[in-house]
Amino acid sequence: MVPVIALVGRPNVGKSTLFNRLTKSRDALVADFAGLTRDRKYGEASWRGQSYIVIDTGGISGDEQGIDELMAGQSLQAIEEADAVLFLVDARAGRTAADEMIADHLRKRNKHAFVIANKIDGADPDAILGEFAALGLGEPLGIAAAHGRNINPMLEAVFGPAEEQPAEQDEAGHDAAAGEEGVVTQTAEARVIKPRGTKIAVIGRPNVGKSTLVNRMLGEDRVVVFDQAGTTRDSIYIPYERHDKPYTLIDTAGVRKRGKIFEAVEKFSVVKTLQAIQDANVVIFVVDAREGIVEHDLNLLGFVLEAGRALVIAVNKWDGMAEEQKAFVKTELQRRLIFAQFADIHFISALHGSGVGLLYKSVDQAFASAMTKVPTKRMTEILEDAVSEHQPPLVNGRRIKLRYAHLGGSNPPIIIVHGNQVDSVPRSYTRYLENTFRKVLKLVGTPLRVEYKGSDNPFADRKNPLTERQVNRKKRLMSHHKKADKKRKDKR
């Protein structure tokens, strides 16, 4: 089995920086900000042919309350899952009571743990390592995760010495494989854990219940849930199976109006959310039933449609509402989501689980529609039937001719229509074709794009050479026109 290594420690000791260094990615958010990481984040890495899984966790301080207590629970769960634990301490701050509390917990759990003293740049290594030896977890290892210093000796201590030659180092003694300072490289052997099956991104405004829904769909408390807007800060990819069918859930940070985003961390969280939308196959858009659809929801939905992602709408917190309120919400949804009529709408309670199981049917249908494959012959038959039912308009006295169609892509389905004067096809006729293809092919939950390709004239850039007789006739005609123009001017 692939070994699992958990990174634990107090807040702001460099766990996410080391996670990015080991996975050679930029997937974990990093900032000089305590408590930035809140959920368990998994990554896949490889060292000298040995593949392993890394878990990034939130900080443990020992005096957690509220959301910090839930974050600490995520870290303790990661310790239970791990085969080995890299216990990071801050070499500059020295040994603290929280460090001793974590070390005591690791000893009680009888975990294979290593004390990693991070941020040893510019300090006396012997004095630093001697201070942390008192934690009773063996000889500390000094590293500088931000600069890639001593990463290979640390991994050698974890996995044991390898027969291969040690990795090359640059003149400063940094591990060359770890990349330059401030630069994270990406290789084929170290990347984020590959999502499996249908990738489902759960998006929406802050505090609408996205993480609660993710936990309900998974059947476990996988991500932190707290009654506070902005609890989730990073996009968390969670592969799992349901009825032997693989899925990957992506829990995302809530997206607020641009004018209300002040912290740099939140700006990066929004970027991660938008990237998750691009990476997903199906998007579950969560709406708070008690707040209804607001303008920013429509903007976020517009981004989903521009990305061409299949869509399922989940109206959360539906339980306990009066019938008059429910009727009003349904009317508003029909009125304001007219541009997304292709998407299924589910009324759910993520907290209690009502209606959540029905989401999977819509997700599977939307994914199947988004990835549909149709032969060119069948596409052309549908186009011919649509044209015979409703002809394209005339342009400058000439009828637009649409000859044949074929499928040009998936997720979303892209239909390429070939013909003449296609640049003049009005938007209304394109919508007619989109609705026709959607109805005939029974596409549900996915946007559809119709694109046109004109027939180029092969003789457009060619000019026939004139004979001598044609040249003389052209000169006579030009002379005649000049004389006629001169007579008209004289009469004036």
N, C-alpha and C positions, 0 to 999 in steps of 0.2 A: 504494500500500500504506500501511497505518497505521504511522506511525513508532513505534519502540520506544526508550524512554529508561530506562537503568539507573541506579540510585542506588548508588554505591559509596563506600567510605571505611573509616576505622578503626572499631572497635567504639564504640558509644555516642556517635556524633556527631550523631544525630538523623535517620537515614535512614528509619526506620519512621514517625517523626512527620511527616516531609515526605511520605511515601507516603500516609498518611491524609489529609493536607491536600490533596494533588493529586487523589486519588480521591474526596475528600469522603465518607469512610467511616470506620469504626472497625475495619477488617478486620485490620490489622497490630497485633500486641501491642506496647504501648509501656510501658516502665518504665525507671527510672534504674538499669539493670542491664546491664553489658557482656556482649555475646554472646547476647542474647536471641533475635535472629533467626538461624535456622540454614539454612533452605531458601530457594530462590528463590520469591518470591510475586509473582504478576502481578495487575495491576489496570488497569481501563480508565478513562480520564479525557478531558475535553474542555476546550479553552480557546479562546474566541472562535470556536466552530464547528470548530476543528481537533481531531479525535479522535486520541488516541495511547495507547500502552500503557506502563505504568510497571512496572519490576521492582524490588522491594525485595530486598536481599541482606544476608547476614551480614557482619560486620566482617573486615577484612584487617589484620593487624598485622606480618606478615613473619616471625614466629618461631613459627608454628603447629605444634602437635604433636597427635596423636590426633584427636579430633573437630574441633578448631579447623582442622586441615589440610583436612578434608573440607568444612567450611563455607567456607573460602577458595576451594576448588575450585569451589563453587557460584557464588561471586561472580565468579571469572574466567570461568566459562561465560556468565554474564549479560553481561559486557563484550563477549564475542565475538558475542552475539546482538543487541546494541543498535546502533541507528543513531547515538545520541548518549549521552554519559555525563555525569551530574551527579556530580562528585567532591566529596563533602562533607568539610569539615574543621571542626574545633572552634575557633572564634575565641577562646574563653577559654583553651584549653590551648596555643594557638600551634602553630607548625610543628614536626613531629616527624620522626624518621627514617622511620617507617612512611608518613607522608604523601609523603615524597620517593621512597620505593620504589614507591608506587602511581602517582605522577606519571610516574616513569621507565617503568613498564610501559605506561601509556597512550600515552606518546610512541612507544614501540617498536611498539605495535599500530596506530599512526597513527589513533587514534580521535578523533572529533569530541567533545572533552571541555571541560567548563566547571568551573572551581573555584568551589564554593559555600561561602562562610564562614558557617556557621550559629552561632547563639547570639551575635549582635552586640549584644544588648540591654545598654544601660548602658556600652558601651565606645566608645573612639575609633575610628570606622570607618576613618579614613585610616591610622592606625598598623597596624590589623589587616590591612587589605587590602594594605598595602605589604609586610608580612611574607610573605604567601602569594603575592605576585607572583613571588617567586624560584623557585616551582615550575615556571615555564616553560610554563604552559598558558594564557597570556593573562591579562587583568585579572580578578581575583577579584570575585565578586558577593556582597555581604553580605545575609543574610536572618535572620529569626527564625521558623523553621518552626512553633514552638509557638504563636506569636501571629499568624501569617499576614502578617508584615511583609515587604514587597518580593517577594512571590511573583509578582505580575504582571510586574514588570521582569525577573525571572529568566526567566519563560516567553517574554517578548518577545525576550530575547537568544537563546533557543534556537530559536524559530520565526520570528523576524524581526518587524518592526513590522507591525501590522495596520491596515486602513483604518478599522475600527470605533473608536468613542470608547473611551478607556481606562475600565476599571472604576471605579466609584465607590469613594471611600475615606471612612472615618469620620474624626472629628475628630482621632484620634490618628495618622492616616496609614496605618492598616492597610487591607489590601484587603478591601472589603466582601464580595466573593464568597467570601473564604476563611472567613467565619464569625467569630463572636465568640471571644474567648479561652476555650479549654477546651471549646468547643462545635463539633462537626463537623456540617455540614449535608449533606443528601443531595438530589441533583437527578436529573432524568431523563437528563442527559447525562453524569453521572459516577458510576460505580458499579463494583462488582466485575465482572470479565469474566463474561459470561453463560454459565452452564454449558449444554452442548449434549447432547442425547440423554439416555440413562439415567444418572442421577446415582447413583454407587456410593460409599458411605461405608465405609471399612475401619476397623473399631474393635476394641478389645480392651484387655487389661491392658498395662502397660508391658513392653517387651522380649519380646513374643511373635512378632515378625517382621512387623509391619504395613508398615513402610516398605520392607523387603526384598520383600514381596509386591507393593507398588505398583510398585517398580522393575522387578520381573519381568514384571508385566502390561503395563507400558509398553515394555519392551525397552530401557531406558536407565537410567542412574543419575540419576534426576530429583530424588530427595530424599536427604537425608543418612541413611546407615545406619551405626550404630556399636554395639558391644557394651556398651551402657550404658543403663540404664533412664531414660526421660525424654528421649531424644534429640530427638524431635519435640515442639515446644511449641505450634505453631499448626496450624490446619486449612488444608491446601494443596489448592486446586481445580485440577485438571489436565485440561483438555479434550483429547480425542484421538479418532482413528478406528481401528476394527479391522474389516477386511473391508468397508470403505465404510460402516460403521455408527457413528454418533457416540456417544461415552460421555464422562462426566466422572468421573474418580476423585477421591476426597476422602481424602487421608491425614490422620489425626487423631492427637492426642496420646493416650497411654495413660492410662486412668482407674484410679486406685488407690482403696483404701478411704478414706472421708472422714477417718478418724482419723489417716491417714498423710500427709495433705496439709498441709504447713506453710507453704510459700512462696506468696505472693500470686500470683506468676506462674503457678504450677501450678494455682491455683484458676481463673484466667482460662482456662487451657488446657483444663480440664475443661468449663467453660462453652462454649467453642468446639466441643468434641467433641459435647456434647449438642445444640448448635445444628445441627451438621452432620448428626446423626441425623435431626432434624426436617426438614432441607432435602433429604435424600436420597430416592430412589425405592426403592433396594435397599441393604441393609446386609450387608456381609460381616463376620461375627463371627469373629475369629481366636483360636484356642485353642492353647496350648502343649501338645503331646501328652505331653511328659515331665512336665508338672505336672498335667495333667488339668483337669477342671472344678472350680473353687473357688466358695465362696459369693458372692464379689464378681462372678464371671462371671454368676451367676444374677440378681443385682441389675441388672447392666447389660443383660442380655437382657430383663428385665422392663420396663426403660425403652423398649427398642426395640419391644416388643409394645404397650405403652401408646401409643406414638407411632403404631402401626399400620403400621410399615414392613415391606416384604417382606424376607425373611431368607434368607441362605445361610451355613452354618457351615463354616469352613475349619479343620481340625485340622492345624496346622503342625508342622514338625520331625518328620515321620513316618519319615524315612529313618534307617536304622541301629538301629531299635528291634527288640528280640527279639520273637518271635511271641507269647510269653506276655504281654509288656507290651502288645502291640497288642490282644490279645483282652480284656485287663482294661480298657483304655481304651474299647473299643467297648461293653463291658457297662456301664461307668459312664455313658457318654454316653446310652445308651438309658434308663437308670434315672433320671438327673437331668434329662434334657431331654424328659421326657414331655409337658410343656406346650408344646413347640415341635416336635411330631412332623411338622408340615406342612413344615418346612424341610429341604432337601437337605443332607447332610453329606458333605464331601469331605476326604480324607486326602492332604495335600500336603507338598511341600518347597519353600518359597519360594526357598531358597538355590540349589537345583539345578534347580528348574522342574518337577519331577514333579507331575502332577495339576493344575497351575495353569490350563492351557488349558481343562480341563473346567468350570471355574468359570463361564465365560461362558454355557454352555448353561443352567445353573441360574439365573443372573442374568436372562437373557432370558425364561425361563419364569416366574420370579417376577414380573418387571415386567409381562409380558403378563397374568398372573392378577390382579395388583393393579389394573390399569387396564381390566379386563374390562367390556364393555357387553352387557347382556342385556335384551331387551324385557320389559315388564311382563306380557304374556300368558304368556311362558315362565316367568317367576318365579312367577306364580300357579299355573301347572300343577304346578310342582315342589312348592309349598306344599300344594296339594290332595292330591297323591300321598303326601306325608309324613303329612298328617293322616289320610288313609284307612288308612295303614299302622299308624299309632300315634296314637290320639286324645289330645288334651290332657286333663288330669285334671279332676275335678269340683271346684267351689268353692262351698261352701254349697248343695250340691245342684244346682247349675247347671253345665252344661258350658261350658268356655271355647271361644269361637268365633273362629276365625282365618279371615278372609274372603279377603283377597288380599295380594300382596306386590309390591314394586317396588324397584329399585336406587336407593339414596339418595346414593351417593357412591363415589369410587374412592380407591385407595391410602390406607387399605385399602378393599375393597368393603364397603359398608354396605347391609344388606337391611332395608327397612322393612316390617313386617308389621302389617296393620290388622285389628282385631277387637274383640270385647267382653271385658271383664274381663282385659285384657292385663296389668294391674298384678299379677295373681296367677299369671302364668305362672312355674313353678319354673325354677331355673337348669338342672336336669337336662334339661328339655324344650327349653330354648334350645340347649344343647349338641347335642341330637339334631338340631335344625333346622340348626345350623351344619355338622355333619358331613354331613347330607343334601345341603345346597346345595354344599358343597365337593366331595363325591363326584360328584354329577350334573354340575356345571359344570366338573369336572376342574381345580380351582384348586390350584396348587402353589406353595409358598414364600411365601404371604402370609397374614397373619391375616385373619379374617373376623368381622364384627360383625353381630349380629341385634338390631334395635331394634323396639320396638312402639309403635303409635299407636292409642289407643282411639277408639271412636265416641261422640261427645258426644251426650247427650240434648237435643234442641232445646227441650224443655218443662221442663227441670230447674228453671229459675228462675221458672216461671210458676205461678200458683195460680188455679184456676177459682173464680169468684165463686159463693157459695152462694145458693140461692133462700130465700125466707122460710120455706117449709115445711121445708127442710133445716136452717135455723138453729134453728127450734123443736124439731125432732127431736133435734138435737145438745144443746140445753139439757135436754130430758127425760132423755136418756141420762146426762148429767153429774149431774143431780139424783138419778137412780136409783143411780148408783155411789157418790155421797156418802152416801145413806141406808144402802146395804149396808155401807159401811166403818164407819159409826157403830154399826150393830148388832153387827158383829164385835168392835169395841172394847168395847161394853157387856157382851157375854158373857164377855170376859176379866176 
